[in-house]
Each structure stands twice: as structure tokens, then as C-alpha cells.
Amino acid sequence: MHDQMPHHEHSMVSSHFIKAAHQPIQARSWRTLAHRTGLEFKRHPYQSSLSIILFALLSLSGWAFFEWGVLNAVFLPDEAACQLARPEGACWGVIAEKYSLILWGRFPFEEQWRALTAVVMIMLTLSLSASGAMWRHGHRSWLYVSWVGCALFFEILMSGTFFGIDIHLGLTKVESELWGGLPLTLLLSIVSIALATPLGILLALARTSDMPMLKTFASTYIELVRGVPLISVLFMASFMFPLLMPGLKSPDVLLRVLAGITLFSAAYTAEVVRAGLLSVSAGQVEAAQSLGLGYWATQRYVILPQALAHVLPGLVNNFISIFKDTSLVTIVSLYELTGALGLALNGDANWRPFKLEGYLFIGLIYFCFCFALSHFSQKFQHSQHHHS
């Protein structure tokens, strides 16, 4: 038989819970937080003092930026008002005045709707690619078809031709030297990533192979490319390459720059993939061989899926670096976002003092794309872990 609680003890416990239930939850939480803060400050006085100082500095800096960027800012494209607001307030009117040149570069003004349509198509295709359902085996072919169609329509809209062939669509021909702004940034980054990734995988396989010639070639190429800055590669692709072949017709400067960024990025991608290949245990290879799988079947179905899953954060970090490195093509007279901003403000003395607002604007664009790519990688990695 179980012992029963006496009546007076039951009443005391009940009254205790009733009193606790009637205490304000917010007051209890604030008292608990204050008590814990006091204990933490006593245990770690130096770290706590540093945290308070940093919090105060961040608060003051945040308020100063809010006051400069919002309260005292000028949002209309009024150059006189912007001059009067300096330096207490930002001049966002420079974005309203120069956004067309910043976003689309030297693309003809009356044809800029084509550049806008091309960017919208790329954004829609990227959004479609971010859906985990599209990466399943049943829908993956539709994803490839959508990217091929996007590439073809991008070429037609931007150039007005089909790879140099006039297809009589009534579109004015625009040379690639006039492409710029956001479309050029997306073109350089997406094409470079799409080409550098498989090339980097092949280089990683070659460097980890047992064939001395392949291993030596891959190691030499990777170490040579990683030992020079990207600016040197772009300079050589744009200016030195035509001088090395004086008797031949030089390819378009855009194609040469794309080739330079791709070959440069492939070396870094190869090292990231090689780290993933080395993380896969040798037992996986032996198990695949025991099933009768050849080298390429083993790599495709057993090794590479595991290796790429292990280094997905590193690959995404490399993709983000490629996206931001496209800003260096300004030195070869290709005006992507950063170059288009300089093109828009350097030639106008009235708006030239407001470069900071322009750089904050394009910095926000870069941040949005990089954050979206990072979020997609985390979502994709989570879905893969859940599926496995």
C-alpha cells in the first residue's frame, strides 16, 4: 500500500505552486537574467567588462550609422541637397540618379530592358535550382534543360544575335565590350563556377591518382596557378595572349577573361575536392572493387558523392570567392558592378563625392547573393543529411 501525503503537507505544496504560478513570468525572467549576469561578472570580470565595452561601442556605432544613413539622409536625386547634407547625412539620391549606369554599365539605354530581362531569367533559374526537389533524379534533367535555355536566351537578349548569327528578331546587336553591371557579374561568376568545378574535380582525381605523369602535371598546374594573383592571370589573358599569337585572330576579350577566371578557380576547387577525396576511407574503394565496379564507376557512385558532401562548405566558400573576384575584371576594361560604379561617378564631378553610398549599394548586392548562396548550401546539406 502506498503512503499518502498528509493533508497539511498537501495544502502547503499546493499553496506553494499557486504562489509560484501567480508570480509574473516577465519579472522572474528579468530577475533571473540579472542574477546570472551578476554571477558571470563576478566570475569573469575582465571578459564581462570587455563585452560591455564592445556592446556600448557597437550601440554607439549603430546609432551613428542610423542617424547618418536614415535620419539625416537625402533620398531624392537632388545634388544641392546632398551637398548641404554632407557629412552629417548620406546621399542615397546618387543611387536614384545613377542606378541605370551602375546596374547595366554601358549597355545602350534604350535596350536596357533586355539586360533586366536577362537578369530576371537568371534569378528565376537560380531560385529553381535552390529547390531541393529539382535535384532528385526524376527532375534533374528538367533543371539542366532550364539552365541551357537560360544560357541561350541570355546570349540572344544581351547580344541580339545567336552566337554571332543574326536570327532576325529585331534586336539591335550589342558588342560584348558594352556589357556591364549586374548581368556581367552574374555571367562571369556562373560560367566560371560551372566550368571550374568539373575541371577542378578532374585535377583533384589526377593529383590523387597512382599515375606519376598525371599526378605531376596536376600538382605542377595547381601550385603554379595558386602562386600567382588573379590580376596577373587576367592581365595575361587580356593583353599578353594576343601578343603571343600575332598571326591569328584573338578571341573576344570576354572569352579570354572567362578562360582566365575558370583556369584560376579550377586550381583552388581542385584542392578543396582533394581534401574530400582524402577523407573517404580506403575501405570504400575496396568495397566498390569487390562489387566489380571500375575506376570511373567507383568515383561516380561511391567516392565523389561522399567527398563532395564532406567539403560542401569549402566548395561554397570557393564559389563565393569566385563571385567576388569578378570585381577585378575592371583592369581589363570590363565594367561589372564595381567598374560600372566607377564609370558612373568618376566622370561626374557633381556626384563624385558620394562614392561611399555607391559602394554600400553594390556591397549590399554582393551580400545578398553571397548570403543566398550560403543559405542554399546549408539547406542542401541539411536535406542530404536528412535523406541519408
Residue pairs with C-beta under 8 A, 6 or more apart in sequence:
5 13
40 48
41 48
68 88
68 89
68 90
69 90
69 92
71 89
72 85
72 88
72 89
72 90
73 85
73 89
73 90
73 91
73 92
74 81
74 82
74 85
74 89
74 90
74 91
74 92
74 93
75 92
75 93
75 96
76 93
76 96
77 93
77 94
77 96
77 97
78 93
79 93
79 97
79 350
79 351
81 93
82 91
82 93
82 94
82 354
83 353
85 91
86 353
90 356
90 357
91 354
91 357
92 357
94 345
94 351
94 354
94 357
94 358
95 102
95 357
95 358
95 361
97 351
98 344
98 345
98 348
98 351
98 358
100 109
100 112
101 181
101 340
101 343
101 344
102 181
102 337
102 340
102 341
102 344
102 358
102 361
102 362
103 115
103 181
103 182
103 337
103 340
104 112
104 115
104 116
104 180
104 181
104 182
104 183
104 340
105 178
105 179
105 180
105 181
105 184
105 335
105 336
105 339
105 340
105 343
106 177
106 178
106 180
106 335
106 340
106 343
107 114
107 115
107 174
107 178
107 179
107 180
107 181
107 183
108 172
108 174
108 178
111 171
111 172
111 174
114 157
114 158
114 160
114 171
114 174
115 157
115 158
115 179
115 181
115 182
115 183
117 157
118 153
118 154
118 157
118 158
118 183
119 182
119 183
119 186
121 150
121 153
121 154
121 157
122 150
122 154
122 183
122 186
122 190
125 146
125 147
125 150
126 372
128 134
128 143
128 146
129 143
129 147
130 372
130 376
130 379
132 379
132 380
132 383
133 139
134 140
134 142
134 143
135 143
135 380
152 162
154 183
154 187
155 161
155 162
155 163
156 162
156 167
156 169
156 171
157 171
158 174
158 176
158 179
158 183
159 173
159 174
159 175
159 176
160 169
160 171
160 172
160 173
160 174
161 167
161 171
161 173
166 173
176 252
176 253
176 254
177 253
177 254
177 333
177 334
179 187
179 254
179 334
180 334
180 335
180 336
180 339
180 340
180 343
181 335
181 336
181 337
181 340
182 336
182 337
182 365
184 326
184 329
184 334
184 335
184 336
185 323
185 326
185 327
185 336
185 337
188 257
188 258
188 261
188 326
188 329
188 336
189 319
189 322
189 323
189 326
191 258
191 262
192 258
192 261
192 262
192 265
192 322
192 326
193 265
193 319
193 322
193 323
195 258
195 262
195 266
196 261
196 262
196 263
196 265
196 266
196 269
196 322
197 269
197 315
199 262
199 263
199 266
199 269
199 270
200 265
200 266
200 267
200 268
200 269
200 270
200 272
200 273
201 269
201 270
201 273
201 304
203 218
203 221
203 222
203 266
203 267
203 269
203 270
204 218
204 269
204 270
204 271
204 273
204 274
204 277
205 277
205 299
206 214
206 215
206 217
206 218
207 214
207 215
207 218
207 219
207 222
207 270
207 274
208 215
208 274
208 277
208 278
209 215
218 270
221 267
222 267
222 270
222 271
225 233
225 263
225 264
225 266
225 267
226 267
226 268
226 271
230 260
230 261
230 264
230 325
230 328
231 328
231 331
233 260
233 261
233 263
233 264
234 257
234 260
234 261
234 328
234 329
234 331
234 332
235 331
235 332
236 260
237 256
237 257
237 259
237 260
237 332
238 253
238 256
238 257
238 260
238 332
239 332
241 250
241 256
242 250
250 256
253 332
253 333
253 334
254 334
257 329
257 332
257 334
261 322
261 325
261 326
261 329
265 318
265 322
265 325
268 318
268 321
269 315
269 318
272 311
272 314
272 315
272 318
273 307
273 308
273 311
273 315
275 310
275 311
275 314
276 306
276 307
276 308
276 309
276 310
276 311
276 314
277 303
277 304
277 307
279 306
279 307
279 310
279 311
280 303
280 306
280 307
280 310
284 302
284 303
284 306
285 298
285 302
285 303
287 302
288 297
288 298
288 301
288 302
288 303
289 298
293 301
293 302
308 315
309 381
309 384
312 377
312 380
312 381
313 377
313 381
315 377
316 373
316 374
316 377
319 373
320 370
320 373
320 374
323 366
323 369
323 370
323 373
324 366
324 370
326 336
327 336
327 337
327 338
327 339
329 336
329 339
330 336
330 338
330 339
330 342
335 342
335 343
337 362
337 365
337 366
338 362
341 355
341 358
341 359
341 361
341 362
344 351
344 358
345 351
345 352
345 354
345 355
345 358
346 352
